[in-house]
Amino acid sequence: MLTCTGCSLLCTDVSLEMDGTASQFANACGKGRAFLERIANPIDRNVIVDGKESSIEFAVDRSVAELESARMPLICGLADQSCETQLATIELARQLNAAIDWTSDISPFAWHAALQQTGRVSCSISEMTQSADLVVVWASDPDSSHPRLFESFAGEIIVIDADSNETSHRASRNFIWSKNQQQMALRYLRERLAGISTGDFSSEESFAEQLAWLEERLLDAKDPVFVVDERFAELHGNVGTMSLSLFIRELNKRNHCRLVNLTSEPNHRGALETFTSQTGAPFGILFREHEALFRGRDASTTELIRSGTLDLIVIVGHEISDSLSAAIAKTKARTICIGSAIPDANIVVPTKRWGMDESGTGFATDGTPVHAGAFRESALSRPVELINAIRVRIQQTAEGAAR
């Protein structure tokens, strides 16, 4: 058995079967199978320094020189790496007094701001599967992003979104509501739960009837669960996430309502846990100032890169988001890639991949710790080994200068 790192469910029941020279991944979903087949047969990549093939030793030397001379370096990526790699990278940033941030969109900030006000009212995936009698999927599409989420769920599903999506076929009711209607619905539900008269809430009769039906169904349910992913926060921002969190908190007092927040990167939750425990800053920190990088939208990694204040960017990871890649492409900062390869990077060092040829620990989207073992041999370096080699060289340089 192996652990699929194709999404943050981290399914541990996938098996590898060989059909001649081809790898077959039994029990994987379509998304997971496509991911595993792609990374199981990688294109050979070489170490590159300034556009030329190089040795790892020379790449480490150049990386050390770049890091020591940088005025404002940023280390980013990390959400698809093991907790061991995340921890080593945090120590590198601490050693350099550098900035480090694993986020690539505003979703973590929005939900963190909401949880600070409401507390966490959540449950594990297995709890949802075993006990929930109603799941409301709001502005999200788990069948596309996390295809096995509802594999063993037999309860009722309601989908709320601006358009039909892949999850719609599972739903007993699909509410096609615009962004404005969704925000109106959240306000209506909160006010009704608080006993506040809403008056003539909507001039659209069908919308008003749908709201009344949803309200009644939520109050009748014994163990309802709301399921959201990053798209909810992107669509509704801090205000919407706060509003939903407050509603779930109040409804929880009546019928044990809870939230399942799906993350896209396989070890998003691990990064959150590791950064919080090691730095006190859940998303990122500027060690030079001992200041947490948490100011909402303006402090996401992409916004830091767009600010033009960075002169060196170190990307640690294999799957880089489109928004992060686009931001890096427009910057004049020099770039070091550990694992991934982006166009025109100054230094590229391919590394082993967590859950494929490197073992390590991660956290599934619901906070469950998962060990992902290696099932393929590789001559590439482990990212944690490469980062520690850079740390040792920097320490040796510092000790030599102190003599």
C-alpha positions, -999 to +999 in steps of 0.1 A: +000+000+000+011+036-006-001+070+002-014+092-026-003+128-023-024+140-052-046+160-029-049+167+008-071+136+016-038+116+016-055+083+009-035+054+023-052+025+006-037+028-029-017-001-042+009-003-069+006-030-095+031-036-123+017-044-158+049-051-177+069-018-174+038+003-166+027+012-131-010+007-123-024+023-092-054+003-079-080+020-058-069+055-068-094+080-080-091+095-115-073+125-103-050+105-080-042+080-108-033+107-132-011+124-106+007+092-096+012+081-132+027+115-141+052+116-112+060+078-114+075+084-149+092+117-145+112+134-172+149+132-164+161+165-151+196+178-144+210+203-119+211+236-137+231+267-127+227+298-148+214+278-178+241+252-177+242+216-164+261+214-132+269+192-102+249+193-069+281+204-051+285+235-073+247+242-071+250+241-033+281+264-034+262+289-056+230+287-035+251+295-004+267+325-021+233+338-033+217+334+001+246+351+020+246+381-004+209+386-005+194+416+012+159+404+013+154+367+005+121+349+006+117+311+010+083+298-003+065+268-016+066+239+010+029+230+011+036+197-009+067+188+012+070+165+042+069+181+077+106+171+080+115+193+050+093+221+062+111+220+096+146+221+080+135+250+057+123+270+087+156+265+104+174+277+072+153+309+072+160+314+109+197+310+102+196+336+074+172+360+091+151+356+060+114+358+052+096+324+048+059+319+038+042+288+025+009+304+014-001+310-022-036+325-019-058+343+006-078+313+018-056+305+049-057+341+061-095+344+057-102+312+076-077+320+103-093+354+108-127+338+112-114+311+136-099+337+158-134+351+164-154+319+164-131+291+174-129+258+155-161+238+150-149+210+128-147+173+124-126+147+107-135+132+073-143+099+090-166+116+115-185+133+087-187+100+068-200+080+098-223+105+116-234+134+094-270+131+081-267+162+059-237+178+041-240+213+025-213+219-001-210+257-005-192+274-034-169+243-037-165+212-058-151+182-039-158+157-067-133+177-088-107+187-061-111+157-037-128+129-056-129+103-029-144+125-002-179+112-005-169+076-015-184+061+017-209+088+026-246+077+024-263+108+038-280+137+020-260+163+001-270+199-009-249+219-033-248+257-034-228+273-062-230+299-089-231+271-116-235+233-117-203+215-109-190+179-107-205+174-072-240+185-083-249+149-094-247+137-058-270+164-045-307+160-035-310+198-041-288+221-062-291+258-055-277+279-083-272+312-066-251+342-077-224+355-054-248+382-042-275+357-035-251+335-016-241+365+006-278+373+011-285+337+021-258+337+047-271+369+062-307+356+061-297+323+078-278+340+106-305+365+113-332+338+113-312+317+137-308+348+160-345+354+159-342+387+140-370+395+117-358+397+081-388+414+066-391+413+028-358+397+023-360+390-014-382+400-042-375+368-060-401+343-050-382+312-060-351+324-041-371+331-010-387+297-011-354+280-015-340+299+015-370+289+036-366+253+026-328+253+033-334+269+067-360+243+077-337+214+065-307+227+084-328+230+116-343+195+112-309+179+107-292+162+137-256+163+125-251+187+096-217+194+081-207+223+058-179+215+033-159+243+017-126+246-001-103+275-011-128+288-037-153+298-010-127+322+006-116+334-028-152+342-037-165+356-004-133+369+013-129+376+050-165+388+055-181+357+040-158+332+058-165+350+091-203+350+084-203+312+076-181+305+107-204+324+130-235+307+116-220+272+120-210+282+156-245+292+165-261+263+147-237+239+165-254+248+198-287+233+184-277+203+164-239+197+164-233+214+131-196+214+120-172+225+092-149+205+070-124+229+052-107+212+023-072+224+013-057+217-021-020+212-014-012+178+001+005+191+032-011+225+036-022+214+071+012+201+079+027+235+070+002+253+092+010+230+122+048+231+117+050+269+113+028+275+143+047+252+165+082+263+154+077+301+149+044+310+165+034+325+131+010+301+113+017+313+077+051+330+076+076+351+094+103+376+087+130+364+111+151+396+107+123+416+124+108+386+143+075+397+127+048+374+116+037+377+080+000+379+087-018+409+073-044+391+052-044+396+014-015+420+012+008+396+029+003+365+008+034+352-009+023+364-044+018+399-030+052+399-013+068+389-046+049+416-066+060+443-041+094+443-056+112+443-023+127+409-027+161+402-043+161+364-040+133+339-041+139+302-030+111+278-040+110+245-021+084+222-036+073+203-067+039+216-075+039+254-078+006+272-081-002+292-112-005+325-092+029+320-076+045+311-109+030+341-126+042+364-098+078+350-100+079+354-138+074+391-135+099+397-108+136+408-112+147+388-082+170+358-087+155+324-081+166+291-067+143+261-072+146+231-049+124+203-064+105+223-090+117+240-122+103+273-133+114+291-165+146+311-163+154+301-127+190+308-119+195+275-099+175+244-103+181+213-082+156+184-088+149+164-056+130+133-044+093+137-040+075+131-008+053+100-010+070+087-041+108+083-036+110+100-002+092+090+030+080+114+056+051+127+077+023+150+066-012+160+078-044+153+059-068+182+054-087+173+086-055+173+107-050+136+108-012+128+108-002+105+079+031+088+071+038+085+034+064+060+025+087+057-005+080+031-031+104+040-059+142+042-059+158+074-071+193+088-074+181+123-066+188+140-033+162+143-005+152+180-002+159+179+036+194+166+029+200+194+004+186+221+027+207+208+056+238+208+034+232+245+026+227+252+063+260+235+072+279+255+046+265+287+058+274+278+094+309+270+084+313+303+065+300+321+096+324+303+119+353+310+096+345+347+094+344+348+133+379+334+137 
